[in-house]
Every structure is written in C-alpha cells, then in structure tokens.
C-alpha cells in the first residue's frame, strides 16, 4: 500500500511532463519518425538528441520561473518589457498551435479510417465536436488531461519497447546514429519536423502554467525540474523508439510510409494480424490527445498574451481554443478531400509549426535572466549557452523551412 502511494505521488508530480509529452507526441511526430526510419534508417537520431537537450533547457527555465512566481509568465513579460512582447509571444504561440492542429485532425481521421473503414473526412468533425464539449463541460480540465495523457503516453511507449525485442534493431548503427552527420537538403522538411516534434517552444512556455497549478514552493524545485526533464525524456524516447523500429522493420523491406497501415507494419512481429488495429488505436489516442491539449495551449497563451486571462474556466481562452479546433478541422477535411497527401501534410504541419516560435524562445530567455524575477535561480552561464545554441538551431531550421515553403508555393 505504501509503495502504491509512492508510485501515485511520483506520477502525480510528473503530471505536467506527461501533458507536454502528449501534445508533442501526436500523429505528426509518429508519422515523421516512421518515415525517417523507413528512408534514412538510424541516421537522424542525433537530431532528436540535440532537440531534446534544447527542450530540457527551455522547459527547465519555464519550470524555475513557475516555482519562483505566482503571476503568469506572459503577465510578467508584459510588466518588464511591454505589451508588444506579450502580444507577440501570445500570437506566435497561437500560430504554432494552429499549424499543428490540422495534422492532429488528420491523424484522428487516419486512425479511425484504419479501424472502421469509414472515410477519413468524416472523423475530424466528430472528434472536434467531442473536444469542444469536453472543454466547455469538464469542471477540472487540467486533472482530466493529466490522467488521460499519462495512460496514453505510457501505453504507446510500452508497445514500442516490447516490439523492439522482436524487430532486433542494429545496436552499432543505433549508437552511430546519435553522432551528428551531414544530410541532404532534400530531407530538410523531415529534419525540421523531427526537431519540431521534440523542441516545441510553445509547449515549453506552457510548462510554467502547468507547474504553477501544482503550487510548488522553492523547496520543491528539484522535484519540479525532475518532472520537467521526465516529460522531455519520454517525448524523445518515443521518437527514438519509433525510428529504431521503422529502421529495423520498414527500411529493409523498402516500404515508403504513405498511410497508417504502412506504419502499422512496424508492430506486426509483436501483434501479427492485429497490428493494424492496435496501431490505429494508439495513433488515434495520440492524435486526439494532441488535438485537445495543443488547442488548449494555443488558446490559453493567446488569451493571456492579450491580457484576457489564461485559465480554462475563463471565456476568452475557451473561445480561442475552440477557434483552433474548428480551423484545424476545416483544413484537415480539405486535405483529406484529396488536395494533398495526408502523410506529406502531417510532416508539413509538424515542420511549419516552428516558423512562428523563435520569439517565444527570446521572451523566455530574457525573463529568466532577470535577478528581480528569478533571484538566485536565474540562468547560469552554461544554461544561457545551451539556450542560445538551441535558439540558433531553431532559427536555422526556420530559415531553411521558409525557403522550402516559398519554393513549394511558387511551384504550385
């Protein structure tokens, strides 16, 4: 009984980490990791490592701010640097969530189509309506999300961990995959997407709101940082596991990932003929969790950035969250109608979500370097170096994605 209490307490402590892992662990991340493993093998594992280090630095900064301050981070940024910066960060966060959202809707549709055979176009509307009802009806949305995300993340990780025993990945290639190497610019979209899967700055910023709900004190700082790092570890682990699995099972067969059924082949050694359905259920769960939490993050940060409150029991956060849900649904239905490949669209959504976020990193970096805000817990020199390097990585990929998107639009 005492052991059970300790486990329950530990899982409760890392609740914010599960929520952050769940929002990034959506259909885009699963699709991107599967496609990279199937085409590039183990070669891009180093990108996940760099992104995970950067994400851990920024979520750690956000967590330290939350423990040291009772006011929300965007309210403090406004008081120290002016309304223009809090507006800019709120809008950037909203746009980043908006970019993610249609991919989440597509994932829901692809998962349900694999299970039921009913066209992918039908499902985004069904699950969007359900999500809106949950947002307006749930009395304690945070507690509901925390429990739901914990089960979803752990189940998906367990399935891929067990499956690795059967597919027997190449250990030496896995180790060498974590060493940075050159890459073709033809795969910049996939590289940006896999970095964007793990290094999600609007989620890192939202970590401060989740931690503040815990009402932790300075004495809980170590536990808070541990919870933050656990979430990043789970997120990176999931992408690594999927790349390893697809590299070992899909690449040798020359399979190009074009559907949820193609991705499900990764689990066939473990689950046999049931792989398609079990994978579809996991894909659906990851899609819906990301669909809901991503919209809540974008809506909450925009509302707080504009000074309209951020708690989900307030009117404006709910309205902005609903807008993201509906907009994502509409774009997903249009894409599913044949305007573009669903798999390509998921990767594009994952990578393009990075374009609006450098300002978030700048704002977060500025505020945690102020002694009047952070006291002795302001950034150290080492933390600043890592944070700046992470921001440079993001900006380089954003520049490259801008070029790719402009060429794509020109060639339409």
MARMARMI-403404 format. One record per residue (C-alpha): residue in one letter; z negated, y negated, x negated; residue number from 0; chain. Coordinates in nm, 2 decimals. Each point is the difference from the previous one (the first is absolute). Example, Ala and Ser with C-alpha at 12.3 -4.5 7.8 and 13.67 -1.06 7.14 Angstrom:
MARMARMI-403404
ATOM residu     pz     py     px num chaine
ATOM      A  -0.78   0.45  -1.23   0      A
ATOM      S   0.07  -0.34  -0.14   1      A
***
This chain:
MARMARMI-403404
ATOM residu     pz     py     px num chaine
ATOM      X   0.00   0.00   0.00   0      A
ATOM      X  -0.09  -0.24  -0.28   1      A
ATOM      X   0.33   0.09  -0.18   2      A
ATOM      X   0.19  -0.07   0.32   3      A
ATOM      X  -0.17  -0.34   0.03   4      A
ATOM      X   0.10  -0.09  -0.36   5      A
ATOM      X   0.36   0.10   0.06   6      A
ATOM      X   0.01  -0.20   0.32   7      A
ATOM      X  -0.15  -0.30  -0.18   8      A
ATOM      X   0.24   0.03  -0.29   9      A
ATOM      X   0.31   0.02   0.24  10      A
ATOM      X  -0.14  -0.30   0.19  11      A
ATOM      X  -0.03  -0.20  -0.32  12      A
ATOM      X   0.37   0.06  -0.09  13      A
ATOM      X   0.12  -0.07   0.35  14      A
ATOM      X   0.18  -0.32  -0.10  15      A
ATOM      X   0.18   0.20  -0.27  16      A
ATOM      X   0.13   0.24   0.26  17      A
ATOM      X   0.13  -0.28   0.21  18      A
ATOM      X   0.18  -0.16  -0.29  19      A
ATOM      X   0.14   0.34  -0.11  20      A
ATOM      X   0.12   0.07   0.36  21      A
ATOM      X   0.19  -0.32   0.04  22      A
ATOM      X   0.20   0.05  -0.32  23      A
ATOM      X   0.03   0.38   0.05  24      A
ATOM      X   0.26  -0.04   0.27  25      A
ATOM      X   0.34   0.16   0.06  26      A
ATOM      X   0.17  -0.23  -0.26  27      A
ATOM      X  -0.23   0.12  -0.28  28      A
ATOM      X   0.04   0.37   0.10  29      A
ATOM      X   0.38  -0.05   0.02  30      A
ATOM      X   0.03  -0.20  -0.32  31      A
ATOM      X  -0.21   0.25  -0.20  32      A
ATOM      X   0.19   0.29   0.14  33      A
ATOM      X   0.34  -0.15  -0.08  34      A
ATOM      X  -0.11  -0.11  -0.35  35      A
ATOM      X  -0.13   0.35  -0.07  36      A
ATOM      X   0.32   0.16   0.13  37      A
ATOM      X   0.23  -0.22  -0.20  38      A
ATOM      X  -0.19  -0.11  -0.31  39      A
ATOM      X  -0.26   0.28  -0.03  40      A
ATOM      X  -0.32  -0.10  -0.17  41      A
ATOM      X   0.15  -0.31  -0.18  42      A
ATOM      X  -0.15  -0.27   0.21  43      A
ATOM      X  -0.37   0.11   0.00  44      A
ATOM      X  -0.07  -0.28  -0.26  45      A
ATOM      X   0.09  -0.26   0.27  46      A
ATOM      X  -0.27   0.14   0.23  47      A
ATOM      X  -0.25  -0.02  -0.29  48      A
ATOM      X   0.08  -0.36  -0.07  49      A
ATOM      X  -0.01  -0.09   0.37  50      A
ATOM      X  -0.33   0.18   0.05  51      A
ATOM      X  -0.17  -0.19  -0.29  52      A
ATOM      X   0.13  -0.33   0.14  53      A
ATOM      X  -0.12   0.09   0.35  54      A
ATOM      X  -0.34   0.10  -0.12  55      A
ATOM      X  -0.03  -0.33  -0.18  56      A
ATOM      X   0.09  -0.20   0.31  57      A
ATOM      X  -0.21   0.20   0.25  58      A
ATOM      X  -0.29  -0.02  -0.25  59      A
ATOM      X   0.04  -0.38   0.00  60      A
ATOM      X   0.01  -0.01   0.38  61      A
ATOM      X  -0.30   0.23   0.02  62      A
ATOM      X  -0.21  -0.21  -0.24  63      A
ATOM      X   0.09  -0.32   0.20  64      A
ATOM      X  -0.11   0.17   0.33  65      A
ATOM      X  -0.34   0.11  -0.14  66      A
ATOM      X  -0.06  -0.35  -0.14  67      A
ATOM      X   0.11  -0.20   0.31  68      A
ATOM      X  -0.06   0.01   0.37  69      A
ATOM      X   0.29  -0.24   0.08  70      A
ATOM      X   0.35   0.16   0.01  71      A
ATOM      X   0.22  -0.03  -0.31  72      A
ATOM      X   0.26  -0.21   0.17  73      A
ATOM      X  -0.26  -0.24   0.13  74      A
ATOM      X  -0.14  -0.04  -0.35  75      A
ATOM      X   0.35  -0.04  -0.15  76      A
ATOM      X   0.07  -0.28   0.26  77      A
ATOM      X  -0.32  -0.18  -0.09  78      A
ATOM      X   0.07   0.02  -0.38  79      A
ATOM      X   0.38  -0.05  -0.02  80      A
ATOM      X   0.11  -0.14   0.34  81      A
ATOM      X   0.14   0.12   0.32  82      A
ATOM      X   0.35   0.05  -0.14  83      A
ATOM      X  -0.11   0.29  -0.22  84      A
ATOM      X  -0.18   0.18   0.28  85      A
ATOM      X   0.30  -0.06   0.23  86      A
ATOM      X   0.23   0.13  -0.26  87      A
ATOM      X  -0.20   0.32  -0.07  88      A
ATOM      X  -0.05   0.07   0.37  89      A
ATOM      X   0.38  -0.04   0.06  90      A
ATOM      X   0.08   0.21  -0.30  91      A
ATOM      X  -0.23   0.28   0.11  92      A
ATOM      X   0.15  -0.01   0.35  93      A
ATOM      X   0.36   0.02  -0.14  94      A
ATOM      X  -0.10   0.29  -0.23  95      A
ATOM      X  -0.15   0.19   0.30  96      A
ATOM      X   0.31  -0.08   0.20  97      A
ATOM      X   0.22   0.15  -0.27  98      A
ATOM      X  -0.21   0.32   0.00  99      A
ATOM      X  -0.01   0.03   0.38 100      A
ATOM      X   0.34   0.12   0.10 101      A
ATOM      X  -0.03   0.28  -0.26 102      A
ATOM      X  -0.32   0.11   0.17 103      A
ATOM      X   0.17   0.01   0.34 104      A
ATOM      X   0.30   0.19  -0.15 105      A
ATOM      X  -0.25   0.25  -0.15 106      A
ATOM      X  -0.16   0.06   0.34 107      A
ATOM      X   0.34   0.06   0.15 108      A
ATOM      X   0.11   0.24  -0.27 109      A
ATOM      X  -0.32   0.20   0.02 110      A
ATOM      X   0.02   0.03   0.38 111      A
ATOM      X   0.37   0.09  -0.01 112      A
ATOM      X  -0.07   0.28  -0.24 113      A
ATOM      X  -0.28   0.13   0.23 114      A
ATOM      X   0.16  -0.04   0.34 115      A
ATOM      X   0.38  -0.04  -0.06 116      A
ATOM      X  -0.01  -0.32   0.20 117      A
ATOM      X   0.20  -0.29  -0.15 118      A
ATOM      X  -0.17  -0.22  -0.25 119      A
ATOM      X   0.07  -0.31   0.20 120      A
ATOM      X  -0.24   0.09   0.28 121      A
ATOM      X  -0.32   0.03  -0.21 122      A
ATOM      X  -0.05  -0.35  -0.16 123      A
ATOM      X  -0.05  -0.15   0.35 124      A
ATOM      X  -0.24   0.27   0.11 125      A
ATOM      X  -0.23  -0.02  -0.30 126      A
ATOM      X   0.02  -0.38  -0.02 127      A
ATOM      X  -0.13  -0.02   0.36 128      A
ATOM      X  -0.28   0.24  -0.09 129      A
ATOM      X  -0.09  -0.21  -0.30 130      A
ATOM      X  -0.01  -0.32   0.20 131      A
ATOM      X  -0.23   0.17   0.26 132      A
ATOM      X  -0.23   0.12  -0.28 133      A
ATOM      X  -0.02  -0.35  -0.15 134      A
ATOM      X  -0.09  -0.17   0.33 135      A
ATOM      X  -0.23   0.28   0.13 136      A
ATOM      X  -0.19   0.14  -0.30 137      A
ATOM      X  -0.34  -0.16  -0.02 138      A
ATOM      X  -0.06   0.06  -0.37 139      A
ATOM      X   0.35   0.03  -0.14 140      A
ATOM      X  -0.12   0.01  -0.36 141      A
ATOM      X  -0.23   0.30   0.05 142      A
ATOM      X   0.28   0.18   0.20 143      A
ATOM      X   0.26  -0.07  -0.28 144      A
ATOM      X  -0.24   0.11  -0.28 145      A
ATOM      X  -0.07   0.34   0.15 146      A
ATOM      X   0.36   0.06   0.10 147      A
ATOM      X   0.14  -0.10  -0.34 148      A
ATOM      X  -0.25   0.21  -0.19 149      A
ATOM      X   0.11   0.32   0.17 150      A
ATOM      X   0.37  -0.08  -0.03 151      A
ATOM      X  -0.01  -0.08  -0.37 152      A
ATOM      X  -0.21   0.30  -0.09 153      A
ATOM      X   0.22   0.25   0.20 154      A
ATOM      X   0.32  -0.13  -0.16 155      A
ATOM      X  -0.14   0.02  -0.35 156      A
ATOM      X  -0.14   0.35   0.06 157      A
ATOM      X   0.34   0.13   0.12 158      A
ATOM      X   0.18  -0.12  -0.31 159      A
ATOM      X  -0.28   0.11  -0.24 160      A
ATOM      X   0.01   0.36   0.14 161      A
ATOM      X   0.38   0.00   0.00 162      A
ATOM      X   0.01  -0.09  -0.37 163      A
ATOM      X  -0.15   0.34  -0.08 164      A
ATOM      X   0.31   0.16   0.16 165      A
ATOM      X   0.27  -0.22  -0.14 166      A
ATOM      X  -0.14   0.01  -0.36 167      A
ATOM      X   0.11  -0.34  -0.14 168      A
ATOM      X   0.09  -0.04  -0.36 169      A
ATOM      X  -0.32  -0.11  -0.17 170      A
ATOM      X   0.17  -0.14  -0.32 171      A
ATOM      X   0.26  -0.20   0.20 172      A
ATOM      X  -0.28  -0.13   0.22 173      A
ATOM      X  -0.19  -0.13  -0.30 174      A
ATOM      X   0.31  -0.15  -0.16 175      A
ATOM      X   0.08  -0.17   0.34 176      A
ATOM      X  -0.31  -0.22  -0.05 177      A
ATOM      X   0.15  -0.15  -0.32 178      A
ATOM      X   0.21  -0.31   0.08 179      A
ATOM      X   0.37   0.05  -0.06 180      A
ATOM      X   0.33  -0.18   0.07 181      A
ATOM      X   0.16   0.02   0.34 182      A
ATOM      X   0.33  -0.07   0.16 183      A
ATOM      X   0.03  -0.32   0.21 184      A
ATOM      X   0.17   0.22   0.26 185      A
ATOM      X  -0.35   0.12   0.09 186      A
ATOM      X  -0.17  -0.34   0.01 187      A
ATOM      X  -0.04   0.02   0.37 188      A
ATOM      X  -0.19   0.33  -0.03 189      A
ATOM      X  -0.20  -0.12  -0.30 190      A
ATOM      X  -0.10  -0.32   0.19 191      A
ATOM      X  -0.09   0.21   0.31 192      A
ATOM      X  -0.22   0.24  -0.20 193      A
ATOM      X  -0.18  -0.30  -0.16 194      A
ATOM      X  -0.02  -0.17   0.34 195      A
ATOM      X  -0.15   0.32   0.14 196      A
ATOM      X  -0.30  -0.01  -0.23 197      A
ATOM      X  -0.03  -0.37  -0.09 198      A
ATOM      X  -0.04  -0.16   0.34 199      A
ATOM      X  -0.14  -0.35  -0.04 200      A
ATOM      X  -0.05  -0.09   0.36 201      A
ATOM      X  -0.21   0.32   0.03 202      A
ATOM      X  -0.19  -0.09  -0.31 203      A
ATOM      X  -0.08  -0.33   0.15 204      A
ATOM      X  -0.11   0.16   0.33 205      A
ATOM      X  -0.24   0.22  -0.19 206      A
ATOM      X  -0.24  -0.31  -0.01 207      A
ATOM      X  -0.01  -0.01   0.38 208      A
ATOM      X  -0.07   0.37   0.02 209      A
ATOM      X  -0.28  -0.02  -0.26 210      A
ATOM      X  -0.15  -0.30   0.17 211      A
ATOM      X  -0.04   0.21   0.32 212      A
ATOM      X  -0.22   0.23  -0.20 213      A
ATOM      X  -0.24  -0.29  -0.08 214      A
ATOM      X  -0.06   0.12  -0.35 215      A
ATOM      X  -0.22  -0.20  -0.24 216      A
ATOM      X   0.03  -0.05  -0.37 217      A
ATOM      X  -0.22   0.31  -0.05 218      A
ATOM      X   0.28   0.20   0.16 219      A
ATOM      X   0.27  -0.14  -0.24 220      A
ATOM      X   0.05   0.32  -0.19 221      A
ATOM      X   0.03   0.21   0.32 222      A
ATOM      X   0.25  -0.26   0.14 223      A
ATOM      X   0.22   0.02  -0.31 224      A
ATOM      X  -0.02   0.38   0.00 225      A
ATOM      X   0.11   0.00   0.36 226      A
ATOM      X   0.29  -0.23  -0.08 227      A
ATOM      X   0.12   0.21  -0.30 228      A
ATOM      X  -0.03   0.32   0.21 229      A
ATOM      X   0.25  -0.14   0.25 230      A
ATOM      X   0.24  -0.10  -0.27 231      A
ATOM      X  -0.04   0.35  -0.16 232      A
ATOM      X   0.07   0.18   0.33 233      A
ATOM      X   0.31  -0.22   0.05 234      A
ATOM      X   0.14   0.06  -0.35 235      A
ATOM      X  -0.09   0.37   0.02 236      A
ATOM      X   0.20   0.05   0.32 237      A
ATOM      X   0.32  -0.15  -0.16 238      A
ATOM      X  -0.05   0.20  -0.32 239      A
ATOM      X  -0.04   0.33   0.20 240      A
ATOM      X   0.31  -0.07   0.21 241      A
ATOM      X   0.21  -0.08  -0.30 242      A
ATOM      X  -0.12   0.31  -0.18 243      A
ATOM      X   0.06   0.22   0.30 244      A
ATOM      X   0.35  -0.13   0.07 245      A
ATOM      X   0.09   0.01  -0.37 246      A
ATOM      X  -0.10   0.37  -0.01 247      A
ATOM      X   0.15   0.10   0.34 248      A
ATOM      X   0.28  -0.23   0.09 249      A
ATOM      X   0.16  -0.11  -0.33 250      A
ATOM      X   0.09   0.35  -0.12 251      A
ATOM      X   0.18   0.06   0.33 252      A
ATOM      X   0.19  -0.32  -0.02 253      A
ATOM      X  -0.13  -0.12   0.34 254      A
ATOM      X   0.05  -0.36   0.08 255      A
ATOM      X  -0.27  -0.14   0.23 256      A
ATOM      X   0.17  -0.12   0.32 257      A
ATOM      X  -0.24   0.10   0.27 258      A
ATOM      X  -0.36   0.12   0.07 259      A
ATOM      X   0.13   0.35   0.01 260      A
ATOM      X   0.12  -0.03  -0.36 261      A
ATOM      X  -0.34  -0.13  -0.11 262      A
ATOM      X  -0.17   0.29   0.18 263      A
ATOM      X   0.17   0.25  -0.23 264      A
ATOM      X  -0.27  -0.09  -0.25 265      A
ATOM      X  -0.26   0.18   0.20 266      A
ATOM      X   0.21   0.31   0.09 267      A
ATOM      X  -0.16   0.22  -0.28 268      A
ATOM      X  -0.34  -0.07   0.16 269      A
ATOM      X   0.08  -0.02   0.37 270      A
ATOM      X   0.33   0.20   0.03 271      A
ATOM      X   0.19  -0.07   0.33 272      A
ATOM      X  -0.29  -0.22   0.12 273      A
ATOM      X   0.05  -0.25  -0.28 274      A
ATOM      X   0.24  -0.22   0.20 275      A
ATOM      X  -0.25  -0.04   0.28 276      A
ATOM      X  -0.31  -0.03  -0.22 277      A
ATOM      X   0.17  -0.26  -0.22 278      A
ATOM      X   0.12  -0.19   0.31 279      A
ATOM      X  -0.35  -0.02   0.14 280      A
ATOM      X  -0.13  -0.13  -0.34 281      A
ATOM      X   0.29  -0.24  -0.02 282      A
ATOM      X  -0.07  -0.12   0.35 283      A
ATOM      X  -0.37  -0.05  -0.07 284      A
ATOM      X   0.07  -0.19  -0.32 285      A
ATOM      X   0.26  -0.21   0.19 286      A
ATOM      X  -0.23  -0.09   0.29 287      A
ATOM      X  -0.30  -0.08  -0.22 288      A
ATOM      X   0.21  -0.23  -0.21 289      A
ATOM      X   0.17  -0.15   0.31 290      A
ATOM      X  -0.34  -0.09   0.15 291      A
ATOM      X  -0.19  -0.11  -0.31 292      A
ATOM      X   0.29  -0.19  -0.15 293      A
ATOM      X   0.04  -0.21   0.31 294      A
ATOM      X  -0.37  -0.07   0.01 295      A
ATOM      X   0.00  -0.12  -0.36 296      A
ATOM      X   0.30  -0.23   0.05 297      A
ATOM      X  -0.12  -0.14   0.33 298      A
ATOM      X  -0.36  -0.05  -0.13 299      A
ATOM      X   0.10  -0.17  -0.32 300      A
ATOM      X   0.25  -0.23   0.17 301      A
ATOM      X  -0.25  -0.11   0.26 302      A
ATOM      X  -0.27  -0.06  -0.27 303      A
ATOM      X   0.24  -0.18  -0.22 304      A
ATOM      X   0.09  -0.24   0.28 305      A
ATOM      X  -0.37  -0.05   0.08 306      A
ATOM      X   0.01   0.20   0.33 307      A
ATOM      X  -0.26   0.27  -0.09 308      A
ATOM      X   0.06   0.35  -0.14 309      A
ATOM      X  -0.23   0.23   0.20 310      A
ATOM      X   0.19   0.23   0.24 311      A
ATOM      X  -0.21  -0.10   0.29 312      A
ATOM      X   0.16  -0.35  -0.02 313      A
ATOM      X   0.32  -0.10   0.19 314      A
ATOM      X   0.24  -0.11  -0.27 315      A
ATOM      X  -0.04   0.30  -0.24 316      A
ATOM      X   0.08   0.22   0.29 317      A
ATOM      X   0.31  -0.21   0.10 318      A
ATOM      X   0.13   0.00  -0.36 319      A
ATOM      X  -0.07   0.37  -0.04 320      A
ATOM      X   0.19   0.07   0.33 321      A
ATOM      X   0.29  -0.21  -0.13 322      A
ATOM      X   0.03   0.22  -0.31 323      A
ATOM      X  -0.02   0.32   0.20 324      A
ATOM      X   0.27  -0.12   0.24 325      A
ATOM      X   0.23  -0.14  -0.27 326      A
ATOM      X  -0.02   0.32  -0.20 327      A
ATOM      X   0.08   0.20   0.31 328      A
ATOM      X   0.31  -0.20   0.08 329      A
ATOM      X   0.14   0.02  -0.36 330      A
ATOM      X  -0.08   0.38  -0.01 331      A
ATOM      X   0.19   0.06   0.32 332      A
ATOM      X   0.30  -0.19  -0.13 333      A
ATOM      X   0.00   0.19  -0.33 334      A
ATOM      X  -0.04   0.33   0.19 335      A
ATOM      X   0.30  -0.08   0.21 336      A
ATOM      X   0.22   0.05  -0.30 337      A
ATOM      X   0.01  -0.34  -0.18 338      A
ATOM      X  -0.14   0.16  -0.32 339      A
ATOM      X  -0.13   0.33  -0.15 340      A
ATOM      X  -0.37   0.05   0.10 341      A
ATOM      X  -0.10   0.12  -0.34 342      A
ATOM      X   0.18  -0.29  -0.18 343      A
ATOM      X  -0.16  -0.24   0.25 344      A
ATOM      X  -0.35   0.14  -0.08 345      A
ATOM      X   0.05  -0.06  -0.37 346      A
ATOM      X   0.15  -0.35   0.06 347      A
ATOM      X  -0.30  -0.09   0.22 348      A
ATOM      X  -0.24   0.13  -0.26 349      A
ATOM      X   0.16  -0.20  -0.29 350      A
ATOM      X   0.08  -0.32   0.19 351      A
ATOM      X  -0.37  -0.03   0.11 352      A
ATOM      X  -0.07  -0.11  -0.35 353      A
ATOM      X   0.21  -0.32   0.01 354      A
ATOM      X  -0.26  -0.22   0.18 355      A
ATOM      X  -0.31   0.11  -0.18 356      A
ATOM      X  -0.02  -0.16  -0.35 357      A
ATOM      X  -0.18  -0.31   0.16 358      A
ATOM      X  -0.27   0.24   0.13 359      A
ATOM      X  -0.07   0.11  -0.35 360      A
ATOM      X  -0.01  -0.35  -0.14 361      A
ATOM      X  -0.25  -0.11   0.27 362      A
ATOM      X  -0.22   0.30  -0.06 363      A
ATOM      X   0.01  -0.05  -0.37 364      A
ATOM      X  -0.09  -0.37   0.03 365      A
ATOM      X  -0.30   0.05   0.22 366      A
ATOM      X  -0.17   0.28  -0.20 367      A
ATOM      X   0.01  -0.22  -0.31 368      A
ATOM      X  -0.22  -0.27   0.15 369      A
ATOM      X  -0.36   0.01  -0.11 370      A
ATOM      X  -0.11  -0.20   0.31 371      A
ATOM      X   0.14   0.28   0.22 372      A
ATOM      X  -0.06   0.32  -0.21 373      A
ATOM      X  -0.30  -0.09  -0.22 374      A
ATOM      X  -0.04   0.26  -0.28 375      A
ATOM      X   0.25   0.23   0.18 376      A
ATOM      X   0.30  -0.22  -0.07 377      A
ATOM      X   0.29   0.17  -0.19 378      A
ATOM      X  -0.04   0.10  -0.36 379      A
ATOM      X   0.27  -0.06  -0.26 380      A
ATOM      X   0.11   0.37   0.02 381      A
ATOM      X   0.02  -0.02   0.38 382      A
ATOM      X   0.21  -0.32  -0.01 383      A
ATOM      X   0.24   0.16  -0.26 384      A
ATOM      X   0.04   0.31   0.22 385      A
ATOM      X   0.04  -0.21   0.32 386      A
ATOM      X   0.26  -0.23  -0.16 387      A
ATOM      X   0.20   0.30  -0.14 388      A
ATOM      X  -0.01   0.15   0.35 389      A
ATOM      X   0.13  -0.32   0.15 390      A
ATOM      X   0.28  -0.02  -0.26 391      A
ATOM      X   0.10   0.36   0.09 392      A
ATOM      X   0.02  -0.10   0.36 393      A
ATOM      X   0.19  -0.32  -0.06 394      A
ATOM      X   0.26   0.19  -0.22 395      A
ATOM      X   0.06   0.26   0.27 396      A
ATOM      X   0.02  -0.28   0.27 397      A
ATOM      X   0.27  -0.18  -0.20 398      A
ATOM      X   0.19   0.33  -0.04 399      A
ATOM      X  -0.04   0.07   0.37 400      A
ATOM      X   0.12  -0.34   0.09 401      A
ATOM      X   0.32   0.06  -0.20 402      A
ATOM      X   0.05   0.34   0.16 403      A
ATOM      X  -0.05  -0.14   0.35 404      A
ATOM      X   0.24  -0.29  -0.06 405      A
ATOM      X   0.27   0.24  -0.12 406      A
ATOM      X  -0.06   0.22   0.30 407      A
ATOM      X   0.04  -0.29   0.24 408      A
ATOM      X   0.31  -0.13  -0.18 409      A
ATOM      X   0.16   0.34   0.02 410      A
ATOM      X  -0.07   0.05   0.38 411      A
***
